Amino acid sequence: MTQHSLSGGATSYDKLIGAVLITFVLQLLQVGVYAVTRLQRHTHALTYFPSLFFLSVISGFSDRIYSGEGFSSLIWIIPIVLILWIVVVTVSRGMLVRQSPETGMFSRTMWINILIMAAMFLMVGIAGNGNAVAHYRMSVETSLLEQDNERALKTGRRSLETDSSLTMLRIYALARAGELGERLFSYPIKGTSKDIVPTFKGTSCLLYPNDSIYRFLGAIPRYNMDAMTYLEVLRNNGQGTEAVKDYILCGYLIDKDLDGFVSALLSYYGTPDSLSQNVCDSLPKHYREALTLYVHTRSNPAFVYHNSVVDMDFEDLQALEKQYPSFTERKIKVYDQYSGTYWWYYEYE
């Protein structure tokens, strides 16, 4: 991602070539450092410090990378650290003349070097960017670039950490798989309907082209507009693909706008009188859950839908909630049984 950001997207990173090249360059740097310092015996491991420090710098990218700034958060301390290292090396070289040579796998010299190396590798691990969502986003986008939709949907599947851009990417991947209305709320949701497509000042991709998502939906917008407005324009102009319908319906669900959802659903599938039970029962899981919730929370619903199985599940949910007056305890119990349903999202997220 750092390479992509610094090159303005002109170059891409190859995992194998990158790993070999980085290892070679860092090892070459160590050889050069040893040639200059001649650190031996107890302090030989210090010759690897510049290599491992620069490895920390290139792997410790800042979250500012989202805005196109691909610089490491460690970049400003490079001069300070290198000056301190030079001081340590100078002192260590003076100590070498007072050290008696020791050899062998279990010698004191060997264990001192092992401890120094372990400490430096710990530094690399700590310095690396630990933002899980950033890694999920890059992994998902890399999978999409490689046309591996299944791997994209598996990334971070069991994690509760997300952001609006990761949610947007998962919506796109689910729509490509034809499972948006079936599985959307099995993932944590962040953001509103305004964030379900890339926007100029909101959600966006890091590596994957925004235009690819627009083309999937039907057309690239000529100017900045609200996501739902953009989707409605595609729908009304007849430019939108089949996925636009699910995007609009799920947009209403994300906003918890059940009335808007039902109105849009009826505009797609027919009037309340013409919409058959079989058609409703064939709707994706989250649509059926939303319709059941709508019927149970409206005194005068515009459309009545009943399904014995879904109704029973919803009644079981209500019975479970009544058992726990404490919101915190109720939330935990409901999550154990109903996470991944629209009902959970509507009530607790």
N, C-alpha and C positions, 0 to 999 in steps of 0.2 A: 504494500500500500504506500509506503514511503517513496519507493521508486516511481510508482504511478503518479503520485502527487507532484514530486519534484520534476518529472518529465512532462507534466501536463497531459498525461495519458498517452504519450507518444511511444512509450516502451512498456513491455510487460516482463514479469519476473518468472523465470523458469526454475522450478524447485531444485532439480538435480544440478543444473549448471550453477545456480546460485550457491548451493551448499558447497560444492567442490571449489568454486572460485573464492568464496569467503574464507573457507578453511585454508586454502593455499596462501592467500594474501596474509592472513593472520599468522600463519606459521613462518612465512617469509619475514614478517615484521619481527617475530621473536628471534630469528636467526640474526637479523641485523642488530637488534638490541644487545644480544649476547656478544656479538663481534665488537661492539663499542664498549660495553661495561665490563665484560669478562667476569661476571658474577659466577662463582662456583660454590661448591659444597653447600653450606647451610642456606645460602641466599640465592641459589640458582633459580628457584621458582619465580623470583621477582622478575626475571627476564620475560615472563609470560604476561606480566601485568598490563603493558600497553595493548597487547592483542586482546586480552579479555575485557579491558576497559572499552575499547572501540567496539567490541561485540555488544557490550552493554548499551552503548550509545545507539547503535543501529537497531537494536531490538527493543529499546525503551522509548518507542515513539509516543508522542503526546496525543491527548484526545483532540488537540487543535487540528489534527489531521483531517477531521470532518470538514473543516472550512478550507481545506486545501493547503494547510501548513504542515508539510511532512517532516518537520524537524523534531528531533528527540528532545524530551524534557531535560536531558542531561547535557545538552549542547553548551550551555553557559558555564558549566563547571569544569569543562575540559582543561583549560589553562591552569586552574587551581590544583586539580588532581595531579596533573603532570609535573607541576612544580614540586608538590609534596613528594611525589615518587622520586624525582631527581635527588631531593634531600635525603630520602631514605637510602637510595642507591649509593650516594656519596659516603654516608655514614657506614653502610654495610661493607663497602670496599675497604674502608679503614680497619674494620674488624676482622677481615679475612686473614690478615697476617698473624693475628693472635689465635686463630683456630687451628687445632690439630686435625689433620686429615682423618676422616672416617669413611669406611666403605662397607658395603653389604646391604642386603635387603632390609634388615631390621635394625640398622644403625640409627643413631640419633639424627644424623644428617638427613637420612631418608625420611624419617617421620616429620621433621621440621618442614621439609619441602612439601610433603603430602598435606600437612595442615595449612600451609600457605596457599597451595593450589585449591584446597577445599574452600577456604575463605574467599578466594577470588571467584570461584564458580558460584558460590552463594551470592556474591555481589551481582553476578550476571542474572541470576534468577530473580533477585529482588528488584533489580533495575528494569526488567522486562515489563511491558505493559500488561497489567492484570485485569483490564476492563473486559469482563466476559462478553458483554453485549457487542463491543467493538469486534471481538474475535468471531462471534456468531454472525455478525453482519458480513464480514469479509469472507467467511466460509460459505455462507449462503450465496453471496454474489459470485464467488468463484465457481460454485456448483452450477449456478444458472448459466454462467459463461461456457461451462463445459457440457451444457445440455443435460445435466444430471439432476432432474427435478426431485427425484426420490431422496437423494442425499441432502438436497437443500432443505427439504421438509423434516428431515431427521435431526438437523443441526440444532442443538439447544432444546431438543424436544422436551426434556424433563426439567428444564430450568424455569424458574419463575421470573428471571430477569429479562427485561426487554425494553425497547423504546419505540417511538412511533415509526421510525424508519424501518426497524426490523419487522414490526407488525405489517407495514406496507409491503415489504418484500415477501412475507409469508402469504399475504393475501394474493399477491401475484402468482406465487408458486402454486397455491391451492387452486386458483382459477385455471391455471394451465393444466392442472391435473383433473379439473372438472369436479372438485370436491370442496369448493368454497362454502357452500351452504351446509355441508355435511360435517366439516371438521374445524371451522374457523375458531370456535370458542373452546376448543381443546388446547389452544395456545393462550398464553397471557396476552391481554390486549392493552395497548397504550395509545392514547390519542383519540381523535374523533373522526367523523366522516371526512373532515377537511384534510386528513392525512393519508387517505387510502391510495392516493396516486402521488407521484413526485410533484412538488411545487417549487416555485422559485425561491421561497424564503422558509419553507418548512421541510418536509420529508424529502429525502433524495438518496440516490445510490452513491456508493464510494467507487466501485469498479464497474458495475454493470451499467450500460447506457440507459439513461432515462427514456430516450426515444424508443427503445425496444418495448417498454411497458406501454407507451402511448400507441405504438403500432399494433400491439396485441389487442388493445381496446378499440382501435379503429382509425384514429387520426392524431396527429401531433397538434396541440393547441398553438395558435398563433400568438397569443398573449396570455399573461397570468390570469387565471380565474380559479374560483373555488372548485374543489374536486367534484362535488355533487352537481354544480352548475355545468362543469365540463362533461360529466357523464350524461346529464339530461339533454345537453345539446347534441351529443352523439346519438342518443336515442331518438330525439325528435327529428333529426336530419336524416335518419336512416343510415348513418355512417358507422354506428357502433356494431361490434361483433356480439355474439351470443353472451360473452362474459360480462357485458355492460349491465345486463339485467341483474345478475348476481351481485355485481359491485354495488348497484344502487340499493338493492334489498338489504345487503349486509351493512351498507353505510347507515341505513336507518336503524338497524339492530345495534350497531356500535354506539349510536347516539341514544339508544334506549327509547326511540320514538316509535312506539308500537302502532299508533294511529297512522303515521306516515308509511310504515311498513305495510300495513294492511291495505291502505289506499294504493300503493304501488303494486302490491301483489295482485289485487283485483284488476288493475289496469293491464297486467300481463296475462292473467289466466282466466278472466271472465268476470261477469257480474255475480253478486251474491246468489242470485237465483239460478244462474247457469253453471256455477262452479260445483262440480260433483264431488261426492265423498271420495271416490276413487282417485280423482285428480289430487285432492288434498293429501290423501294417504301416501301418494307417490312423491310428495314434495321432500326436499332434503330435511334431515333431522332437525336442524336449528330453526327452519321455517315452521315445522310442525310444533316445536316447543314454543315458539313465539306466538303462534296462533292460539295455543292452549292457554298461555299466560294472558293473552289479550282478552279472551272470552271470560276468564276468571277474574279479571280486574276491571271490567267495564260493565256498568249497569245496563247500558243500551248499546251493545256492540253492533257495528255495521255489518258484521259477518260472523256467523256462528259455526264453529268447527268442533267436532267431538270425535275422539278416537279412544276406544275403551282402554287400550294399553297406555297411551300417553296420558290420558286423564288419571288413570290409577297411579302412574309414577308421580304426577304432580300432586295428587292428594296425599301420597306417602311423604312427599317433601314437606307439605304443609303440616302434616302430623308430626314429623320429626322436628320441625321448627318450634312447635308448641311445647315440646318436651324441655326446651332449654331457654329459660327467660334471659340469661346472660347472652348479650350479643356476641362476645368473644367466643364463648363456649359453643354457641349455636353455629357460628361461622365455621369453626373447626369441624364440628360433626357433619354439617352440610357438605363441606368441602370433601370429606372422606368418601361420601357417597355420590355427590352430584357435580364434582368438578368436571369440566369438559362439556357441561350443558349450558344452554343459553340462560336457563333459570339462575344458575350460580352467578353468571356474569351480571345479569340484570339486578340481582338483589345485593351482591356483595363486592363487586369491583367498581 
